[in-house]
Amino acid sequence: MRVVIQRVSRASVSNEEWGTNSIGLGLLVLLGIEEADDAGDIEWLTGKISRLRVFGDESGVMNRSVVDVAGEILVISQFTLHASTRKGNRPSYIKAARPETAIPLYEQFIDNLRSESGLSVSSGWFGAHMQVELINDGPVTIIMDSRNKE
């Protein structure tokens, strides 16, 4: 699993059919799932995301987690995080999980993140065309991959 995490002052995702989901202060998490991912990847990432200290303390030092600041989290599936651009100019998405694998993992990821953080976790709609708006606060953007665990 690969995630791009952005500290935001606000973010939203919208779709013509499903409407809009939005958050205030918190984290926007773009989630890419590959075929080899499993519950262990979910456990590792949701724990790291919940405890990630990217919010400022009283001295302005990034020393607080989203849980510490009682923030919110918005998770959006994004298979393009597994794009390979090795050959040619058209990205290949062969590593991205097919929907029958990805959807249950996406839903489990959101459930685990809710349980791990105890916070409000909103989401986009798997496989839908969405518009994402955000105010990246800092800016702070972190990339994590459960295969590398760094």
C-alpha positions in Angstrom: 0.0 0.0 0.0 1.2 3.4 -0.8 -0.2 6.7 0.7 0.3 10.3 0.1 -0.6 12.2 3.3 -1.2 15.9 3.3 -1.7 18.1 6.4 -4.7 20.3 5.6 -6.6 23.1 7.1 -9.5 21.8 5.0 -10.2 19.4 2.2 -13.2 18.0 0.3 -14.0 15.4 -2.3 -17.0 15.6 -4.5 -18.8 13.6 -7.2 -21.8 14.6 -9.2 -23.8 11.5 -8.2 -22.7 11.2 -4.6 -22.3 14.8 -3.4 -19.5 16.1 -1.2 -17.6 14.9 1.8 -15.3 17.4 3.6 -13.1 17.9 6.6 -11.6 20.7 8.5 -8.1 20.6 10.2 -6.6 17.2 9.6 -5.1 14.8 7.1 -6.0 14.1 3.5 -4.8 10.5 2.7 -4.6 9.4 -0.9 -4.5 5.6 -0.8 -3.1 3.2 -3.5 -3.6 -0.5 -3.1 -1.7 -3.2 -5.0 -2.6 -6.9 -5.5 -0.1 -8.1 -2.9 -1.4 -5.9 -0.1 -3.1 -7.5 2.9 -4.3 -6.8 6.5 -0.8 -6.4 7.7 -0.2 -3.5 5.4 -3.4 -1.9 6.7 -2.4 -2.3 10.3 1.0 -0.8 9.8 -0.2 2.2 7.8 -3.2 3.1 9.9 -1.1 3.0 13.0 1.6 5.2 11.5 -1.0 7.7 10.1 -2.8 8.0 13.5 0.5 8.6 15.3 2.3 10.7 12.7 3.5 13.9 14.4 3.0 16.6 11.8 1.0 19.2 13.7 2.7 22.0 15.6 2.9 22.2 19.4 2.8 25.4 21.4 6.4 26.1 20.2 5.5 25.5 16.5 7.4 22.3 16.4 5.8 19.4 14.6 5.2 17.3 17.7 1.5 16.4 17.6 -0.5 13.8 15.8 -3.9 14.2 14.2 -5.3 12.5 17.3 -3.6 15.0 19.6 -5.2 17.9 17.7 -8.6 16.2 17.5 -8.4 16.6 13.7 -10.3 14.8 11.0 -9.2 12.4 8.2 -10.3 12.2 4.6 -9.3 9.0 2.7 -9.5 8.8 -1.1 -8.6 5.8 -3.2 -6.1 6.5 -5.9 -4.8 3.6 -8.0 -2.6 6.0 -10.0 -0.1 6.0 -7.0 1.1 2.7 -8.4 1.8 4.0 -11.9 4.9 2.8 -13.6 6.5 5.1 -16.1 9.5 3.0 -16.8 8.5 2.3 -20.4 7.1 4.9 -22.8 5.0 7.9 -21.8 1.8 6.3 -20.9 1.7 5.1 -17.3 1.1 1.4 -16.6 -1.1 0.5 -13.7 -0.4 -3.2 -13.7 0.6 -3.2 -10.0 -2.7 -1.6 -8.9 -5.1 -4.0 -7.3 -8.2 -5.0 -9.3 -11.5 -3.8 -7.7 -12.4 -7.3 -6.3 -9.2 -7.1 -4.2 -9.0 -3.4 -3.6 -12.5 -2.5 -2.5 -12.5 -4.8 0.6 -9.0 -3.5 1.5 -10.1 0.1 1.0 -13.1 -0.4 3.3 -11.0 -2.2 5.9 -8.4 0.6 5.8 -11.1 3.2 6.6 -12.6 1.1 9.4 -9.1 0.4 10.9 -8.2 4.1 10.7 -11.4 5.0 12.5 -10.7 2.4 15.2 -7.0 3.3 15.5 -7.5 7.1 15.7 -11.0 7.4 17.3 -11.5 10.3 14.9 -14.0 11.2 12.2 -12.8 9.5 9.0 -14.6 10.5 5.7 -13.9 9.1 2.3 -14.3 9.4 -1.4 -16.1 6.7 -3.5 -14.0 3.9 -4.8 -13.7 3.9 -8.6 -15.7 7.2 -9.0 -14.5 10.2 -10.9 -13.9 12.8 -8.1 -12.9 16.4 -7.7 -10.5 16.9 -4.7 -10.0 20.3 -3.1 -7.6 21.0 -0.3 -5.6 23.7 1.5 -2.3 22.0 2.2 -1.2 23.5 5.5 2.6 24.1 5.6 2.8 22.7 3.1 3.3 19.2 4.7 3.2 16.2 2.4 4.5 12.7 3.4 4.7 9.6 1.3 4.7 6.2 2.9 4.8 2.7 1.3 4.1 -0.4 3.4 6.6 -2.4 1.3 9.5 0.0 2.4 8.3 0.8 5.9 10.3 4.0 6.1 
